[in-house]
Structures are given as structure tokens and as C-alpha cells.
Amino acid sequence: PSDIPQNWNYVDQSEYGYPLTWSGVLLSTSDNDSIASVVERGNDFVLGVNGAWLTDNAVIDNFEFSNHSLQWVVDAALLAEQVEPGNAIEESVYRGKLLDVQAFTNSIVSPPASNFNETMAVDGMRLFFGKGNCVSCHTSPEGTGRPDERFTHIVENAPQGLLASGIKVPGLRGLVLTAPYFHDGSAGTLADVVARYTSTSIPEVPSTLTFDEQDALVEYLKSL
């Protein structure tokens, strides 16, 4: 099981190829319609409408794969088209509506930060970019990672099923409002998140952060 990731700041994130969904199947860039494609895929596979995503009959074809290891996605789309050929999502009727949903999604931005300790947040920022090494994964101004990066060792139990190839690095803006954390909701608070990252099982982050330093990192994350 997995939570729905936050759906905001796509316009800013598209500048460096933000991957969509936890598994990062598609890239969201300013010159493709990957978000509209995700909506079409949802209609086809989730809502039960007979679509034709990824095939010649697809309504949205202007998108770009990010995670090329997910061959099951292509196979599932082709099989669905064989089982129920054609496309009930008529291009003449629905293409504009799918693009409208994409435009609406692109209009959503994270709320401004509030209720954090500014002095501690400054210390936390130094740790984020310094000793804590958080920036090694959260590389962009939005806190997302590189489009081709996936991780399987961050949560206590490795992701399984459709997410077994790894989880993308999510954005950090508005993080304070998105609890519980991680794709599986296994961390209830930001303090739990930082404690998890400073455990000995995550080599990217040092396990020597003091409790005060962990508290400062939490305040910085609340400020984003």
C-alpha cells in the first residue's frame, strides 16, 4: 500500500524533469503532456473506462518515460488493449478535458511555511547542505532528486509489488502538511523521518547527528 504523493509545484519541478507517481514512470516537463497522460492512464486502469493508454489509439501520446525498467507498464497497456480494444475516451471529446486537468494540476502550488523556529531552521539548513548530507539526494530547489534515481532502502521494509524497482525522491515544499511520511506512511512525524534517516541503515546520511541537530533539521523542513 502507498499514499498519494503531493500534487503541487509541477511547473517549477518540470524544469529538471520531475518524475510522476512514486515509481517515477513518466517525466513531467514543460514540453510534454505527461500529467494528462497520467489522468488518461487512471481512467483506463483505475476507473475502468476502456482506454488505450500507450497504444496507437491513445488520446495523449505526448509524454516521456522516466523509469524504463518498468516493462510491466508497457505490457499491461498492450494486454489491456488486446482484451478490450478501442478507446472509449474519444479524442475529439476528451483530449481537451484531459489537458484541462493537466492545466489545473499545474496551477497548484504549495502553501507558505509558518510556525517554525527561524533560528533553528537556519541551523537545520546548514546541516541539510552540510553534515547531514540531505542534499546528496534532494538535489533540486524543490527538494526532489534526479529523474533517474530510485531507492529501496529508505523505509524499514523495502517497497514491493509495482514499486519494487524503487521510490523516487519526492519534493519537500509544504512537507509539514503531508504527514504521514514516506510512500507507505510509516513515519508519523518529521521527527520520525529525521530519526529514520539518521539510522545506521541509510549510508547517505551520517548516524552521528545529535538530537539537537535532528531537531534543527525538523525546523528547516517545516520552513520549506
Summary of the structure (lengths in Angstrom):
residues: 224
radius of gyration: 19.1
end to end distance: 27.0
largest distance: 60.1
contacts: 657
relative contact order: 0.16
helix: 40%
strand: 5%
